């Protein structure tokens, strides 16, 4: 304990998320080592650890009285660390300012496997620099304990902040920067090149990111046995509007271990991009191409090459997909558990029949806004997919109460049913409620409650 105390006393502690008008922290012996008076922004500040004792006798008396009343001080160190583990990064830094004991506990390495910062005004680049500098005290320039960085929604994050992560955190496994639209390809390339263990990457909403690849320098240094592979298994590129087929080709060639890929609203992706994807990434379990309006039945034929490995598929609002594409999926992807086909108006009862007879383990299905699906399709579904738990039929104009009753009589485990904007009677809804006790019904019928 004494060694830990001596080590922490020699290094500053950053306190994050201060109000815009915060003044420098007064520690009883003078001002803090540095402060900021920048108006209208939140910055990272560096300060010395709290003093052991206060000099003024009145203050000392009050402090003694408060200490007697503080039951939290009676908790052992391991309990305090457990409590601190539930705090976000900025609050953990504030705890380090309370007293010397809390300072030492707040910087326990076990609490710093994750950095989580939120807020649109925080100067996240500086915060990351200060935090990584503090965490690198035992291993200069390398932060070995940090595995997760989540800065989603921090719009002031720039390439400089990602460069800091790439240079200091070689053991990084998870990075989430969704909504940080100021970062570019170059910074992302540096992260994936210098963090070889990175498995989870979320760049959703980063409109400047058009590709995921190694830097040229990293590619040259890699041995032929290693090739140009990246360890990423989970990749979310939702709302990366500029992503094109060529970029997806590069991603597929480098990220061959992908199991989860989300390309929602990547509106420039076509069937050709999916063909590239299936050549290299044969282990994908979850795939979303929702709102990719150029994806058609030919793209479904490519996706079907995943066969029994595919468990989750979202093709919502892909208007060019018809029963033909659904038949490809149904024929080859027999272990499919989740399908979102909302807004695919070309799907009919025949497509639902193919799906129900071949994907009997289906648990969740969304065929809302498919006007050609009727009670006939629901009957096929009810007689084959007994494990169905979630069913959305929102705005299905051809659905009636009779179809719902058939589903309820066979799918006893149904937990969620969406029949908003459907012409179904109150009696049918009550029938569903009687047979599926745990089912939550989303409806627009004011007579049913």
Secondary structure, DSSP 8 states (H G I E B T S, - for coil): -HHHHHHHHTS-EEE----TT------SSSS-S-----TT-B--EEE----SS-SSHHHHHHHHHHHHH-GGGGS-HHHHHHHHTTS-HHHHHHHTTT-HHHHHHHT-GGG-SEEE---SSB-HHHHHHHHHHHHTSSSTT--SS--EEE-TT-TT--HHHHHHHHHH-TT--EEE-TT-TT--HHHHHHHHHH-TT--EEE-TT-TT-------HHHHHHS-TTTTT-----EEE-TT-TT--HHHHHHHHHH-TT-SEEE-TT-TT-BHHHHHHHHHH-----EEE-TT-TB-BHHHHHHHGGGGGG--EEE-TT-TB-BHHHHHHHHHH-TT--EEE-TT-TB--HHHHHHHHHH-TT--EEE-TT-TT--HHHHHHHHHH-TT--EEE-TT-TT--HHHHHHHHHH-TT--EEE-TT----HHHHHHHHHH-TT-EEE---TT--
